Amino acid sequence: MRLLKVLERILVMIPIIIGVAVIVFLFMRLMPGDPVDIMMGQGGAVSEGEMEQLREEFNLDKPLYVQLGIFLKDLVRGDLGNSYVQKRPVVEIIGKRLPATFELAMGGLIVSLLIAFPVGILCAVKKNTWLDRLSMTGAFLGISMPGFWLGIVLLLLFSVKLQWLPVQGRIAHSLSLEEITGLYVLDSLLTGNYEALASSLRHLILPSITLGAPMAAVVARVLRSSMLETLQADYATLARAKGASENLVVLKHALRNALIPTITVVGLQIGVLLGGNMIIETVFGWPGLGRTVVSAIFERDFPLVQGTVMIYAFIYVVTNLIVDIVYTYLDPKIQL
């Protein structure tokens, strides 16, 4: 029965993905600026005939509804087209850049959970103490700080002034690494290249903290609120009456039930980590998909922007499906 429900949810994802495809297609065409004009402006003097030839090659000379039909037909076949600027298949470009973005997102997720869970639990247990107020003030500041500002401050402090950590990139230029998965930390472990592992971790620290800090603040506040509610529930009171220690009540009874709303927030934030890291990648010179799509937007590289947004949308809906499945394991009364 659960498998059938999962299949139904997967089928529901299809019109969502198609809707996103249509929206991003129309938005890109409504943006001011002609891709051919931008490309030719970078290449010097060209004739009108050459520009018309390029428009014909990119199907930009056709009516909008015809372009949309071509795009959707190619999308159904799994073809995201070729980049106008890089002259390569969009799938190939995304496949090259996505591991870097995924690695940064996982770094931000790990940092945020390592901060949020202890802080959220501790603040709930020590409710209304100076520790609770100080932590929640810090969480408020974490939510309020713009990512680019925090990133620049961390760079100035730890990279420029103290020179403890590198300024940009994923690994030192002097090191070589055999790429297997595209995830430098994992590839370093798989190949036993511990020098590359140390370098990749050092490059990952600052962007991960910058990306994970706002998420840590949100998750900590949600977890604290949920824990306060579950700690006062009847089952927690019954557990105490039976002689269970406070640590057991907190970690076994209260935390498990508090995880249900918390996982919702974490699932939504994973989508933010993947799709909202464009500025962070730009600040830290991180060669990921976010930085690539920012350049593509300025260059009006329609296929690359469309393909990237489609990948982000797909990851987002899959993440939400996984979160819903996890719900059913945390609380069997919940159904998909």
C-alpha positions in Angstrom: 0.0 0.0 0.0 2.8 2.4 0.9 4.5 1.6 -2.5 1.3 2.4 -4.3 1.0 5.8 -2.5 4.6 6.6 -3.4 3.9 5.8 -7.1 0.9 8.1 -6.9 3.0 10.9 -5.5 5.6 10.4 -8.2 2.8 10.8 -10.9 1.7 14.0 -9.2 5.2 15.3 -9.5 5.0 15.2 -13.3 2.5 18.1 -13.9 4.5 20.1 -11.2 7.7 19.7 -13.2 5.9 20.6 -16.4 4.4 23.7 -14.8 7.8 24.8 -13.6 9.2 24.2 -17.1 6.5 26.4 -18.7 7.0 29.2 -16.1 10.8 29.4 -16.4 10.5 29.3 -20.2 8.1 32.2 -20.3 10.0 34.2 -17.7 13.3 33.9 -19.7 11.6 35.1 -22.9 10.0 38.0 -21.1 13.3 39.2 -19.8 14.8 42.2 -21.7 17.8 41.4 -23.9 18.4 39.3 -27.0 20.8 36.3 -26.5 22.1 36.8 -30.0 22.8 40.5 -29.5 24.6 39.8 -26.2 26.7 37.1 -27.8 27.6 39.1 -30.9 28.3 42.2 -28.8 31.1 40.2 -27.2 32.5 39.1 -30.5 33.0 42.3 -32.4 31.4 43.5 -35.6 29.1 41.0 -37.2 26.6 41.2 -40.1 22.9 41.1 -39.8 22.9 37.8 -41.8 25.1 36.1 -39.2 22.8 37.2 -36.5 19.7 35.9 -38.3 21.5 32.6 -38.9 22.1 32.3 -35.2 18.5 33.1 -34.3 17.4 30.4 -36.7 19.9 27.9 -35.2 18.5 28.6 -31.7 14.9 28.6 -32.9 14.5 32.2 -31.7 13.0 33.2 -35.1 9.9 31.1 -34.5 6.8 32.2 -32.6 6.8 31.8 -28.9 4.3 28.9 -28.8 6.4 27.0 -31.3 9.5 27.5 -29.2 7.6 26.3 -26.2 6.4 23.2 -28.0 10.0 22.4 -29.1 11.2 22.8 -25.6 8.6 20.6 -24.0 9.0 17.9 -26.7 12.8 17.8 -26.1 12.2 17.8 -22.3 10.0 14.7 -22.5 12.9 13.0 -24.2 15.3 14.1 -21.5 17.1 16.6 -23.8 17.7 20.0 -22.2 19.3 21.4 -25.3 22.7 23.0 -25.9 24.1 26.0 -24.2 24.1 29.1 -26.4 27.4 30.4 -25.0 29.3 27.2 -24.1 28.2 25.3 -27.2 27.8 22.1 -25.1 24.9 20.0 -24.0 23.2 21.5 -20.9 23.1 18.0 -19.3 26.9 17.8 -19.6 27.4 21.2 -18.0 25.0 20.4 -15.2 26.6 17.0 -14.6 30.0 18.7 -14.3 28.9 21.5 -11.9 26.2 19.7 -9.8 28.6 17.7 -7.6 30.2 20.9 -6.4 26.8 22.4 -5.5 25.7 19.2 -3.9 28.9 19.0 -1.8 28.5 22.5 -0.6 24.8 21.9 0.2 25.7 18.8 2.2 28.4 20.8 4.0 25.8 23.5 4.9 23.3 20.9 6.0 25.8 19.1 8.3 26.9 22.4 9.8 23.3 23.5 10.4 22.2 20.3 12.0 25.3 20.1 14.2 24.4 23.5 15.6 20.6 23.4 15.5 19.9 20.1 17.2 22.0 20.6 20.4 21.0 24.2 20.7 17.3 23.5 20.1 17.2 20.6 22.6 19.2 22.5 25.2 17.1 25.6 24.9 13.9 23.6 25.4 15.3 21.9 28.5 16.7 25.1 29.9 13.6 27.2 29.0 13.7 30.9 29.9 17.2 30.7 31.3 20.1 33.0 30.2 21.3 30.2 27.9 17.9 30.0 26.2 17.6 33.7 25.7 21.2 34.0 24.4 20.8 31.1 22.0 17.5 32.4 20.6 19.0 35.9 20.2 21.8 34.3 18.2 19.3 32.4 16.2 17.4 35.6 15.4 20.7 37.2 14.2 21.5 34.1 12.1 18.1 34.4 10.3 18.6 38.2 9.8 22.2 38.2 8.5 22.4 38.2 4.6 24.5 35.4 3.3 26.8 37.5 1.2 27.6 39.8 4.2 28.4 36.9 6.5 30.5 35.3 3.8 32.5 38.5 3.3 33.0 39.0 7.0 34.2 35.4 7.4 36.6 35.8 4.4 38.0 39.0 5.8 38.6 37.5 9.3 39.7 33.9 8.6 41.2 34.2 5.1 42.6 37.8 4.8 43.5 38.7 8.4 44.3 35.4 10.1 45.1 33.5 6.9 43.8 30.2 8.3 41.6 29.3 5.5 41.6 29.7 1.7 39.8 32.5 -0.1 38.1 30.6 -2.9 37.9 27.4 -5.0 37.4 23.8 -3.9 41.0 22.6 -3.6 44.5 24.0 -3.8 45.7 24.5 -7.4 49.0 22.7 -6.7 47.1 19.5 -5.9 45.7 17.0 -8.3 42.8 14.7 -7.5 41.4 11.7 -9.5 37.6 12.5 -9.8 35.3 9.6 -9.4 32.1 11.1 -8.1 32.9 14.8 -8.5 32.6 15.2 -4.7 36.1 16.1 -3.7 35.9 15.1 0.0 34.5 11.6 -1.0 36.9 11.2 -3.9 39.9 12.1 -1.6 38.8 9.3 0.7 38.2 6.8 -2.1 41.6 7.4 -3.6 43.4 7.7 -0.3 44.6 11.2 -1.2 44.7 12.6 2.4 46.5 15.8 1.3 43.7 16.5 -1.1 41.2 15.6 1.6 42.7 18.2 4.0 42.7 20.9 1.3 39.1 20.2 0.2 37.8 20.3 3.8 39.6 23.6 4.4 38.1 25.1 1.3 34.6 23.8 2.3 34.6 25.2 5.9 33.7 28.9 5.3 31.1 28.5 2.5 29.4 25.7 4.5 29.2 27.9 7.6 27.9 30.8 5.6 25.3 28.6 3.9 24.3 26.6 7.0 24.1 29.4 9.6 20.6 30.7 8.5 19.2 27.2 8.3 20.7 26.4 11.8 18.8 29.4 13.2 15.5 28.3 11.6 15.8 24.7 12.6 16.9 25.5 16.2 13.9 27.7 16.8 11.4 25.2 15.3 13.0 22.3 17.3 12.9 24.3 20.5 9.2 25.1 20.0 8.3 21.5 19.2 10.4 20.2 22.2 8.6 22.5 24.6 5.3 21.1 23.4 6.3 17.5 23.6 8.0 17.8 27.0 4.7 18.8 28.5 2.7 16.1 26.7 0.9 13.3 28.7 3.2 10.6 27.4 6.3 12.5 28.7 4.5 13.0 32.1 3.7 9.3 32.2 7.3 8.3 31.4 8.5 10.5 34.3 5.9 8.9 36.6 7.2 5.4 35.7 10.6 6.5 36.9 12.3 7.2 33.5 15.3 9.6 33.8 14.9 13.1 32.4 17.5 12.3 29.7 15.5 9.3 28.5 12.3 11.4 28.5 14.0 14.1 26.4 15.8 12.0 23.9 13.5 9.0 23.5 10.0 10.4 24.1 10.0 14.1 23.4 12.6 14.3 20.7 11.1 11.7 18.4 7.8 13.4 18.3 9.4 16.9 18.0 11.2 15.7 14.9 8.1 15.5 12.8 7.6 19.3 12.3 11.4 19.8 12.4 11.9 17.4 9.5 9.4 19.4 7.5 11.5 22.5 7.9 14.8 20.6 7.2 13.3 19.2 4.0 12.2 22.7 2.8 15.6 24.1 3.8 17.5 21.5 1.7 15.8 22.9 -1.3 16.9 26.4 -0.2 20.5 25.1 0.3 20.6 23.8 -3.3 18.7 26.6 -5.0 19.7 29.5 -2.8 23.5 29.1 -2.9 24.1 31.2 -6.0 25.3 34.2 -4.0 27.4 32.0 -1.7 29.1 30.3 -4.6 29.8 33.7 -6.2 31.3 35.2 -3.0 33.6 32.2 -2.4 34.4 31.5 -6.1 32.9 28.0 -5.7 32.6 26.4 -9.2 29.1 25.1 -8.7 25.8 25.2 -10.5 24.6 28.3 -8.8 27.5 30.4 -10.0 27.0 28.9 -13.5 23.4 29.8 -13.7 24.0 33.4 -12.5 26.4 33.9 -15.4 23.9 32.2 -17.7 21.1 34.6 -16.7 23.3 37.6 -17.5 24.2 36.0 -20.9 20.6 35.1 -21.6 21.6 31.5 -22.1 18.1 30.2 -22.1 18.7 26.5 -22.3 21.2 26.5 -19.5 19.0 28.5 -17.2 15.9 26.4 -18.0 17.8 23.1 -17.5 19.3 24.3 -14.2 15.9 25.4 -12.8 14.4 22.1 -13.9 17.1 20.2 -12.0 16.5 22.4 -8.9 12.7 21.8 -9.2 13.2 18.1 -9.5 15.4 17.9 -6.5 13.0 20.0 -4.5 9.9 17.9 -5.1 11.9 14.6 -4.6 13.2 16.0 -1.3 9.6 16.7 -0.2 8.6 13.2 -1.1 11.4 11.7 0.9 10.4 13.9 3.9 6.8 12.7 3.6 8.0 9.1 3.5 10.2 9.7 6.6 7.0 11.0 8.4 5.4 7.6 8.1 8.3 5.9 9.9 8.4 8.5 12.7 4.6 8.3 13.2 2.9 5.2 11.7 -0.5 7.0 12.1 0.5 9.4 9.3 -0.2 8.3 5.8 1.1 9.5 2.5 
